[in-house]
Amino acid sequence: MEKKSDKKNLRTGFTTGACAQAGVKACLLSMLENRPLESVEIVLPIGRKAKFLLHRAILFPAEPLTAEVSIIKDGGDDPDCTHGAEIITHVRIVEKSGIQFQRGHGVGWISKPGLGLPVGDPAINPVPRRYMEKEWTTFYDNNRDWIEEKSGLKQNGIVVTLSIPNGEILSRQTLNSRLGILEGLSILGTKGIVVPFSTSAYRASITQAMDVAVARGIDTLVLTTGGQSEKFAQAILSSLPEESFIQIGDFSGFSIREAGKRPVKKIIMAGLMGKFSKLAMGVTQTHAAGSQVDFGFLASIARESGAPDTLVGSILQANTARHVGDLVAEAGFDVFFEALCKRILVHLTKISGHPPSIGVMLTDFQGKKIGYAES
């Protein structure tokens, strides 16, 4: 197990958005200095300066107002499928003022509403867009005479094209397709940095998934605690569209609050015995290292539900929450599962801001629904 002191030594990394921002600045400076650069320094959205080494830098002799650079994304010590990806930025100064964004190979496009960008747009998030535009504005203000002399125009802007080789393949490791980001990765990041093992990115993906569902007019959100529970829930609730199902991991409390803020009619929490045994106690951050299964608590639910003493005793001696579920199922005492779901329902109803109808669905490890409670 990693010690707390070890976490302090973990390296922060940079987002795809920060790489693209640095790429824009490097392209513009390469044009101005008429030479390929080796590195560039930018001010990140968080306000911190950061230096980026350029993997490639290309000038086009026949097009003095065009340049292309690439940066290898360094995710620091945060596990991320984009770590090591090459972010290619191509910049061309044009007559039209402002900044235009285009997607190259490996950068996705928006196919569904709810992501804060128009359908059909490149999947380049608002904050990275704003900071790339800021790089252009600063450069233009400081070098207007040079730009006008080179272009022969009194008004100029830039076209920024971003590409990520293998981006479409890498995107299969993300939830992009479900969110409506197709054929590649997103250029994202609100701070410019990636904090190792942070929860902010995962929380952001949860709220983004909810926004996509609401934008599509979906009024039932199914919050699942993992991939397996989602697969089971999708089979049981097969009439619901794919966007209804949102994996929330260990963030049950956060997710139920966020869902409660949205105009939906129903929220269903779906999961297995492990995390549900903790949720029933009111533990809404259910990571295995952060909380333990309380077999005494589970035994008390069985006892209060009228379970025989032999079953109560077996639960007290169980090894895991799954083992408890197996013991209860073998004893044919299914009322225990319903009682467990009711306990969870009490806690979720208190957490949700404006509780719509809330359901709690427990499945076994074969995908069978074994417990359900609803407000």
N, C-alpha and C positions, 0 to 999 in steps of 0.2 A: 504494500500500500504506500502511496506517495505521502511523504511527510509534508506538513504545512510549510516548513522552511524551504522545501524544494520548490514549491510553487512560486516563491518570491524570485527564484532564479530563472524562471521560464521566460523565454523571449516573446515579446509581442511581435506581431506581423503586420502586414498591410493588406488592405482590401483591394479588390479588382478596381474599384473606383479611384483609389489613390494612385494605382499604377497608371490608369488612364489619364488622370490629371497630370501626373509627372510626364507622361508621354506627350501630351499637348504642349507643355512648356518646353520640353526638349526639342520637339519639332520646330517650334517657332524660333528658339534660340539658334538651332542649327542653320535655319534659313538666314538669320541675321548675320551670323558669324561665317557663313558659307563654309562650314566644316562639320563633320560628324562629331558629336560630343561623346564623352565617355561616361558622364554622370550628370545629374541635375538635382537641384534641391528645391523643394516646395514647402509651403505651409499647409499642413493638413487641415481638414474641417475642425478638428479638435483644437487647433491653434498651435500645434507643435510642428517644428521644422523636421523634415526628413529628407535624407539623401538617397537617391535611387541610381544604381548602376545600370547602364544601358547594355542590353544584350546585343542588339544590332542598331545601327543608325545609318540611314540611307538618304543621300541628297540626289536630286534628279537634275543634271546639268541643263537639260532642255526645258525644265520647268523650275525656275528659280524660286517660285513661291509654293513649292510642294516638298514635303519631307515625310519620312516614315521612320519610326523607332520601335523597338520592342523591349519589354522589361519582363524578367522572370519573376512571377509573383512569389514573394516570401511570406508564407503564412505564420512564420515564427514557430512556436511549439504548439500551435493549435492544429488539431487534426482536421484537415479540410481537403476535399477532392481537388480544389483549385491550387493547392500548394505546388509550386513548380511549373504552373501553366505559363505559357508565353502570351503576354498581353501586347498585341500589336496596335499601334496608334498611327494612323495616316492622316496628315493634315494638309489641306490645300486652301490657300487664300483666294477668295473669289470676290466678285463684284457685289453680290448681295450682302447687306449688312447683317450683323448678328452671327449666330452659330447654328449650324445644321448638323444633325447627328444621323449617321448611317451605320447599318450593321454589316459587318463582313462575315466571313465564314466562322462559325462557332459561337457567335453571339445571338441570343434568342430574340424572338419578337413577341409582342403582346397579342394574345388571341382572345382574352376574356376581360371584361370590365372588372374594376375593383382593385386594381394595382396602382392607381394613381397616375396612370399613363394612358393615352388614347389607344384603343385597339388598332393594331397594325404598326404601332411604333416599335423601334428597337428597344430591347429590354435594358435600357440604361436608366437607372433610377434618378429621381430628382436631385438629390444632393450631389452625386458625382457630376451631373449635368451642370449644376450651378457653379461648381468649383472649376470645371473645365472652361466654362464661359468667363469666369473671373480671371483665369490665366490669359485668355485672349484679350479681354478688356484692358488689363494692366499692360500687356505687351503693346496693344494698339495705341494706347494713350502715350506710352513712352517712345514709340517708334513710328509715329504716324507719317512723318516726312519720308522716312525710308520706304515705308509700305507704298505710299502714294507714288514715289519716284519709280519703284520697281513695277508696280501694277499699272501706272498711268491713269489711275482712277482716284476720285475724291472720296469714294465710299467703299469700304471693304468689310468682309466677314470671312468666316472660315467654314469649311466642311470637314467634320471629324468622322472618320470611319474606323471602327474598332473591330478587331478580329481576335479570335482565340483558336489556334490550331488544336484539334481534338476536342473543342468545346462542346460539340454536340454529343460526343461519346461520354465526356465527363458529366454532362447534364443528366445522364441517366442515373447517376448516384444521388440526385437531388429530387425535390418535390416539384421541380419546375413545370413539368408537363401537366400535373394536376392543377397547379395554380393558373395555368394558361400561358406559360412561357415556353414556346416551342422552338425546336431546332438549335438549341444552344444554351449557354450560360447567361446569367445576368451580370451587368456591371453595377455593383452595389457598394454600400458602406456609408453610414451616416457620420462616422467619426474619422474614417481613414485608417484606423488601426484595428487589428484583430487581437483581442485579449485572450490568452490561452485558457481554454476550458471555460470560457464565459458562457453565461446563459442568455445573454441579450440577443444573440443571433437566433437561437431556437425560439425564444419568446416572440421575436419579430416574425418568424415564419408562421407561428400559430395565429397571430392577429391578422397577418396577410391572407392566410387561408380562409379565415372567417369573413374578411372583407370581400374576397372573391365570391364566396357562397352567397352572401347577402346581395351583392351586385347582380347575381344571376337570379334573384328572386326566390332563393331557397329559404324555407322557413323552419327547417329542422336540422340542427347540428348534432352530429354524433361524435363525441369526444372519446378517442380510444387511447389506451395507455401504452400501446406499442403496435408493431407490425402484425403480430399474430392475432391480437385482440381485434385489430381493424379488419383483418381477413375474415374472421368469424362474424363480426358485426355486419360486414357487407353481404355475407351469405344469408344471414337472418333477415336483414332489412334491405332485401334486394331491390325493392321498388324505389329506393332513394338514389339520387344521382351521386356520382363519385365525389363531387365537391362537398357533399354533406359530411363526409368522413374526414376527421382531422386528428392526426396523431399528436398527442400532447405530452408524451413521455411522462416525466415526473411532475409536471407543472399543473396539477389538478386544480389547486386553488386559484392560481393566476388565470387559467383557462376558463373556469366557470364564471369568474368575475367578468372577463372580457366578453364571453358569450352573453352574459346577462345585460351588457351594455347595448347589444344589438337587437334590431327589431325582428326577432325570431319568435315563433310560437312554441317551439319545443327544443329542449336540450336533453340528449341522452348520453349518459356516461357508460361506456362499455369497457369491461376488463376481465381479468382473471383473478384467481384467489390471492396471489401474492400481494399486489398493490391494493386490492380491495380490502384485504384484512387490515391494512394500515389506514385506508380512507375511512373505514368504519369507526376508527378511534379518533377521527378528526385530523389525522396527519395528512396534510395536503402536499407536502414535498416528499415524495415516496421513494427517493433513491435508496438503493439497498444499503449503501454505506451510511445513510443519514438517519435511518430508523430501523428498528428490529420488529419482527413479528412477535406479538404478545400472546402467547398460547393461553395464558390465564384469562385474558380478555375474550378470546374465541371460545374457550370452555364456558365462560359465564353466559355468552349468547346461547350456546347450546343448552345449558342448564335452564335458563329462563324460557327457552322455547319448548321445554318439556322432554329433553333428551334423557335417555336412561343413563344411570351413573357409569355404566361400563364405557359408553361412548364419551362421556365427559372426561373420564380418566384417560382414555386413549388420546384425546385431543391434547391434554396436558403433557403427554409424553411424545407428541408428534415432533418430527424433525423440521418440517417446513410447512408453509401455508398450503402448498399443493398437497402435502401429505394429509393435512386436516381435511381438505376437500375430498380426497379419496376415501378417508375413513367415514366421513358423513355419507358419501354416496353409497358405500358398501353397506352401511347400516340402513339405507333407505329413508334417512331422516331429512328429506328435502326442505322441510320448513325452516331449517337452519339457514339455508341460502337466502330465502326470502327475508328472514330476520336481519341478515347481514346487509342486504340491499337497503332495507328500511333504515338501518343505522346510518348508512352512507347518505341516504336521501335527506335525513335531518340536517347533516352538516352542509351539504351542497345548497340546500334551500336557504340556509343562513348566509352563505357566502355570496350567492348570486344577488346582484343589485336589484333586479326587478323580476323575481322568478316567474318565467313563463311556466309551462308544464315541464317538469323535470322527471326524467326516467333514469333508473339505474339498472343496467343489465349485466348479469354475471354469466359467463360461459365456462364450461370445463375445457380441458386441453384437447378435446376432440372437436370443439366448436359447437357443442350442444348448449342451448340456453338452459341454465339450471336455477336461476333466480332472477326475479324482477320486482321492482317497486316503482311507483309513480305518484307524483304529487297531483 
